[in-house]
Amino acid sequence: MLLQSGLRLGHSIVRFASTTAAAATTSASASTATRAAMITVTRDSLPADKDGKPGASTGVAIVAFNTPHNLNAFTAELGQQFEATMSKLAVDPTLRAVVLTGNGRAFSGGGDLQFLLDRSKETAMNNAFIMKAFYRRFLSIRKVPVPTIAAINGPAVGAGFCVALACDLRLAATDAKMGVNFVKIGITPGMAGTHILPAISNPQIAARLCLTGDLISGAEAKELGLVTSVEQPDQLVPRALDLARRIANNSPRATRRLVMMLRGRVDQGLEQALWTEADAQASCYSEPDLIEGINAVKEKRAPKFVDFGAPLMPGGSQE
């Protein structure tokens, strides 16, 4: 796990896990997350002194998606645990910065395919509310009033990339792949992708990435201004921690106010954008393109989308 790379800095790290919204914050002496935890939180601290006395906390928390078996795909349960974790961090007066990454080889592969397929069984109205709530859980990172840094350690695709975009700063590994590839599975973007991406880059870059569904490398993401730096995989989290600690050394009161000021431009109109995205995705879930797109992913082939009005094969599949 990339979190282990933080240990190479010679810093003592205390781990606790968020498991449910009702779970109490684990004490700093807990060193191992429970097996059920889909989100892990690691507290960074300074090195022990020469007498072995533990170092003081830096105020930095490393949050990691922890379902590597499915590339940290976004599910309703993962969203609930993530929101619960963000709610705890948001009221922690000792918190000064957050690093967000993924355990295993991915940051996040995006929305869980079964979750998406299940949407085809719901009405458009229900799906609009379901998707809006789904976005809210993962975008709760924007409610944490300290700087957030995404350490993109591997694939960050679809909704996964959108959550990285929702962070204040982003670093990527050299082997990371990123993209908003919703159109490749027959749906429109969600998770505030159509709102945040043009705001932090420009409308043309956003249009290209959204309309093509292209996956881009860390190097290209840096060229486009989407990440601040590209690091070797084993140095990504240490570099993100170094950045977080430099931020954490500054005035916490000024920093929290500044974060809200910097987020203001993106936050303006965000709620309306989320409803627009939820409505658009809800409409897409009733279309045959979704089934074709997901089948293509499962079968590891290119999708074959038909024109409007083209006939369907028996059972709703496309010719």
C-alpha positions as MATLAB code, in Angstrom:
seq = 'MLLQSGLRLGHSIVRFASTTAAAATTSASASTATRAAMITVTRDSLPADKDGKPGASTGVAIVAFNTPHNLNAFTAELGQQFEATMSKLAVDPTLRAVVLTGNGRAFSGGGDLQFLLDRSKETAMNNAFIMKAFYRRFLSIRKVPVPTIAAINGPAVGAGFCVALACDLRLAATDAKMGVNFVKIGITPGMAGTHILPAISNPQIAARLCLTGDLISGAEAKELGLVTSVEQPDQLVPRALDLARRIANNSPRATRRLVMMLRGRVDQGLEQALWTEADAQASCYSEPDLIEGINAVKEKRAPKFVDFGAPLMPGGSQE';
ca = [
       0.000    0.000    0.000;
       1.215    3.474   -0.792;
       0.435    4.635    2.714;
       3.400    2.578    3.824;
       5.701    4.795    1.787;
       5.077    7.549    4.320;
       6.969    5.457    6.854;
      10.144    5.891    4.804;
      10.289    9.507    5.904;
      11.157    8.299    9.413;
       7.925    9.739   10.781;
       5.821    7.934   13.321;
       2.302    7.364   12.012;
      -0.756    6.500   14.029;
      -3.622    4.816   12.199;
      -7.272    4.743   12.919;
     -10.201    3.720   10.743;
     -13.628    5.127   10.057;
     -16.105    2.268    9.838;
     -19.600    3.710   10.315;
     -21.196    7.108   10.821;
     -21.864    6.184   14.455;
     -18.346    4.904   15.186;
     -16.354    6.981   17.632;
     -12.969    8.347   16.604;
     -10.358    5.718   17.450;
      -7.673    6.847   19.868;
      -4.183    7.688   18.644;
      -2.854    4.471   20.194;
      -4.784    2.301   17.730;
      -2.412    1.148   15.011;
      -4.478   -1.150   12.788;
      -7.687   -0.482   10.876;
     -10.457   -3.030   11.233;
     -10.887   -5.389    8.324;
     -14.332   -3.958    7.524;
     -13.042   -0.399    7.081;
     -13.488    0.840    3.538;
     -11.778    4.096    4.462;
      -8.554    4.355    6.440;
      -7.266    7.479    8.136;
      -3.638    7.866    9.141;
      -2.411   10.613   11.464;
       1.009   11.980   10.668;
       3.392   12.972   13.468;
       6.947   14.200   13.859;
       9.816   11.777   14.523;
      10.444   10.525   18.043;
      13.115   12.430   19.948;
      16.456   10.963   20.978;
      14.882    9.534   24.134;
      12.193    7.763   22.142;
       9.408   10.123   23.133;
       6.754   10.191   20.346;
       6.749   13.295   18.212;
       3.894   15.777   18.105;
       1.128   15.528   15.530;
       1.646   17.591   12.388;
      -2.090   18.093   11.985;
      -2.077   16.170    8.682;
      -4.455   13.270    8.067;
      -3.972   10.778    5.225;
      -7.302    9.379    4.058;
      -7.329    6.365    1.743;
     -10.002    4.472   -0.146;
      -9.526    0.901    1.059;
     -11.271   -1.534   -1.296;
      -8.324   -2.452   -3.531;
      -9.995   -5.692   -4.682;
     -12.290   -3.630   -6.932;
      -9.896   -0.734   -7.619;
     -11.621    1.329   -4.931;
     -14.803    1.512   -7.006;
     -17.436    3.870   -5.637;
     -20.397    2.107   -4.013;
     -23.166    3.406   -1.779;
     -21.521    1.816    1.273;
     -18.117    3.309    0.478;
     -19.805    6.689    0.095;
     -21.465    6.376    3.492;
     -18.170    5.579    5.196;
     -16.384    8.348    3.326;
     -19.006   10.922    4.330;
     -18.819    9.747    7.945;
     -15.050   10.160    7.893;
     -15.271   13.646    6.388;
     -17.865   14.662    8.981;
     -15.458   13.705   11.786;
     -12.518   15.457   10.215;
     -14.556   18.601    9.548;
     -15.080   19.209   13.275;
     -11.542   18.335   14.371;
      -9.907   21.575   15.594;
      -6.425   20.006   15.388;
      -6.718   19.190   11.681;
      -4.591   21.321    9.351;
      -4.493   19.428    6.033;
      -5.770   16.227    4.395;
      -4.076   13.960    1.858;
      -6.478   11.718   -0.089;
      -5.186    8.614   -1.897;
      -6.105    5.014   -2.650;
      -4.813    1.780   -1.166;
      -3.683   -0.763   -3.738;
      -2.886    0.086   -7.337;
      -5.728    2.553   -7.975;
      -6.920    5.882   -6.648;
     -10.427    4.905   -7.748;
     -11.754    3.127  -10.808;
     -14.965    5.176  -10.596;
     -18.548    4.084  -10.084;
     -19.197    0.426   -9.302;
     -20.639   -1.260  -12.414;
     -23.341   -3.134  -10.521;
     -24.449    0.107   -8.878;
     -24.766    1.641  -12.336;
     -26.663   -1.369  -13.730;
     -29.086   -1.224  -10.825;
     -30.005    2.299  -11.859;
     -31.553    0.917  -15.072;
     -34.208   -0.735  -12.883;
     -35.235    2.521  -11.198;
     -37.442    5.344  -12.409;
     -35.786    8.510  -13.674;
     -37.177   10.501  -10.754;
     -35.803    8.073   -8.175;
     -32.457    7.947   -9.937;
     -32.101   11.722   -9.877;
     -32.421   11.725   -6.085;
     -30.224    8.631   -5.712;
     -27.441   10.146   -7.787;
     -27.598   13.531   -6.069;
     -27.201   11.796   -2.695;
     -24.388    9.662   -4.129;
     -22.505   12.768   -5.286;
     -23.024   14.485   -1.938;
     -21.389   11.665    0.007;
     -18.157   11.746   -1.964;
     -18.060   15.512   -2.419;
     -18.272   15.873    1.356;
     -14.509   16.324    1.185;
     -15.278   19.916    0.189;
     -16.928   20.405    3.585;
     -13.627   19.786    5.362;
     -12.387   23.327    6.132;
      -8.670   22.664    5.573;
      -6.612   22.211    2.387;
      -7.171   18.847    0.709;
      -4.525   17.224   -1.495;
      -5.269   14.321   -3.839;
      -2.315   11.942   -4.264;
      -3.388   10.132   -7.441;
      -1.504    6.854   -7.104;
      -2.995    4.990  -10.073;
      -6.142    4.961  -12.203;
      -8.524    7.797  -11.292;
     -11.420    7.307  -13.657;
     -14.910    8.775  -13.970;
     -16.301    9.665  -10.566;
     -12.924    8.791   -9.040;
     -11.199   11.505  -11.035;
     -14.017   13.933  -10.237;
     -13.375   13.509   -6.494;
      -9.679   14.182   -7.094;
     -10.700   17.332   -8.988;
     -12.807   18.349   -5.990;
      -9.648   18.546   -3.858;
      -7.747   21.806   -3.560;
      -4.466   20.394   -4.905;
      -3.480   17.295   -6.851;
      -0.278   15.330   -7.411;
      -0.071   12.256   -9.656;
       2.177    9.233   -9.963;
       4.053    8.767  -13.213;
       1.969    5.691  -14.008;
      -1.404    7.219  -13.108;
      -4.175    7.397  -15.703;
      -6.977    9.938  -15.357;
     -10.140   10.748  -17.224;
     -13.847   11.474  -17.239;
     -14.856    8.566  -19.456;
     -18.599    8.525  -18.716;
     -19.573    8.778  -22.382;
     -17.758    5.524  -23.091;
     -20.312    3.651  -20.970;
     -23.313    5.552  -22.286;
     -23.944    8.141  -19.586;
     -23.205   11.808  -18.998;
     -20.666   12.916  -16.377;
     -21.627   13.308  -12.739;
     -19.924   14.024   -9.401;
     -19.603   17.712  -10.385;
     -17.229   16.860  -13.240;
     -18.926   19.182  -15.731;
     -18.778   22.019  -13.201;
     -15.365   21.670  -11.553;
     -13.282   20.614  -14.567;
     -13.924   23.749  -16.664;
     -13.543   25.911  -13.565;
     -10.049   24.654  -12.716;
      -8.836   24.311  -16.311;
     -10.783   25.925  -19.142;
     -13.914   25.100  -21.155;
     -11.975   23.688  -24.116;
      -9.929   21.258  -22.022;
     -13.089   20.206  -20.207;
     -14.948   19.701  -23.486;
     -12.158   17.589  -24.943;
     -11.873   15.322  -21.897;
     -15.616   14.957  -21.362;
     -16.561   14.434  -25.016;
     -13.775   12.003  -25.903;
     -13.548   10.142  -22.605;
      -9.773   10.115  -23.137;
      -7.554    8.815  -20.360;
      -4.516   11.023  -19.847;
      -1.161   10.394  -18.182;
       0.230   12.236  -15.207;
       2.558   14.132  -17.530;
      -0.305   15.344  -19.711;
      -2.386   16.217  -16.659;
       0.483   18.442  -15.509;
       0.681   20.077  -18.947;
      -3.050   20.819  -18.721;
      -2.664   22.268  -15.229;
      -4.758   19.560  -13.578;
      -1.988   18.399  -11.240;
       0.837   20.375   -9.650;
       3.516   17.700  -10.018;
       4.182   14.158  -11.228;
       6.108   11.850   -8.919;
       7.584    8.375   -8.969;
       5.037    5.969   -7.419;
       7.079    5.359   -4.255;
       7.558    9.098   -3.762;
       3.997   10.260   -4.389;
       2.617   10.088   -0.844;
       5.860   11.391    0.719;
       5.753   14.387   -1.649;
       2.086   14.989   -0.856;
       2.902   14.773    2.852;
       5.737   17.245    2.440;
       3.345   19.694    0.770;
       0.718   19.116    3.449;
       3.225   19.708    6.259;
       4.393   22.975    4.697;
       0.767   24.102    4.634;
       0.206   22.838    8.178;
       3.067   25.001    9.470;
       1.125   28.150    8.606;
      -1.529   29.938   10.639;
      -4.460   27.514   10.944;
      -6.978   30.327   11.298;
      -5.773   32.199    8.233;
      -5.493   28.952    6.250;
      -9.060   27.886    6.992;
     -10.407   31.263    5.939;
      -8.263   31.225    2.811;
      -9.519   27.756    1.831;
     -13.097   28.987    1.886;
     -12.135   31.998   -0.225;
     -10.321   29.876   -2.808;
     -13.204   27.413   -3.059;
     -15.777   30.159   -3.480;
     -15.607   30.340   -7.292;
     -16.246   26.612   -7.725;
     -18.851   26.431   -4.971;
     -20.898   29.132   -6.677;
     -23.495   27.312   -8.761;
     -22.306   23.871   -7.624;
     -25.654   22.779   -6.194;
     -27.517   23.592   -9.413;
     -24.824   21.808  -11.441;
     -25.240   18.664   -9.328;
     -28.991   18.593   -9.940;
     -28.418   19.112  -13.666;
     -25.956   16.216  -13.735;
     -28.245   13.990  -11.673;
     -31.189   14.654  -13.998;
     -29.088   13.978  -17.099;
     -27.675   10.741  -15.722;
     -31.149    9.639  -14.616;
     -32.315    9.964  -18.222;
     -29.319    8.006  -19.501;
     -30.020    5.072  -17.181;
     -33.195    4.261  -19.091;
     -31.375    4.104  -22.441;
     -29.835    1.001  -24.085;
     -26.450    2.717  -24.376;
     -25.804    2.111  -20.669;
     -26.221   -1.653  -20.995;
     -24.046   -1.745  -24.105;
     -21.375    0.387  -22.486;
     -21.162   -1.732  -19.338;
     -21.237   -4.972  -21.322;
     -18.334   -3.674  -23.396;
     -16.330   -2.984  -20.238;
     -17.028   -6.447  -18.875;
     -16.163   -8.084  -22.195;
     -13.077   -5.879  -22.658;
     -14.120   -4.619  -26.085;
     -15.072   -1.327  -27.702;
     -18.769   -0.422  -27.301;
     -21.038   -0.388  -30.363;
     -23.529    2.408  -29.903;
     -26.289    2.691  -32.518;
     -27.873    5.848  -33.912;
     -31.086    7.340  -32.606;
     -34.043    5.269  -33.774;
     -31.914    2.246  -34.720;
     -33.665   -1.073  -34.093;
     -32.878   -3.134  -31.030;
     -32.347   -6.851  -30.900;
     -34.732   -8.983  -28.816;
     -34.179   -8.348  -25.122;
     -33.121   -4.736  -25.672;
     -29.575   -5.311  -26.923;
     -28.284   -3.253  -29.802;
     -27.574   -4.486  -33.313;
];
